[in-house]
Amino acid sequence: MKSKANIGREAEQANQALELLASYRGRIIIGRALSHIIKEMEKVEGGMREVSTLEDMYLIKDHFGIDLSDPYTDED
């Protein structure tokens, strides 16, 4: 059983994470992370490709993420 102190600390950390996620910096982090994982997941072919997950990731990235990378200079 969690103590009240642990629950309070977890709630505070969750609040900090939400604030970061809503910030410009957080959106850059999300955009960068999603860009990298999407790039890797698109390499998967056939039945192992997680199409619906990729679609959801694109949706999140396109509406909440900021990707500052240059697609013309990024290396694999």
ABEGO torsion letter per residue (X at the ends): XBBAAAAAAAAAAAAAAAAAAABAAAAAAAAAAAAAAAAAAAABBEAABBAAAAAAAAAAAAAABBBABBAAABBX
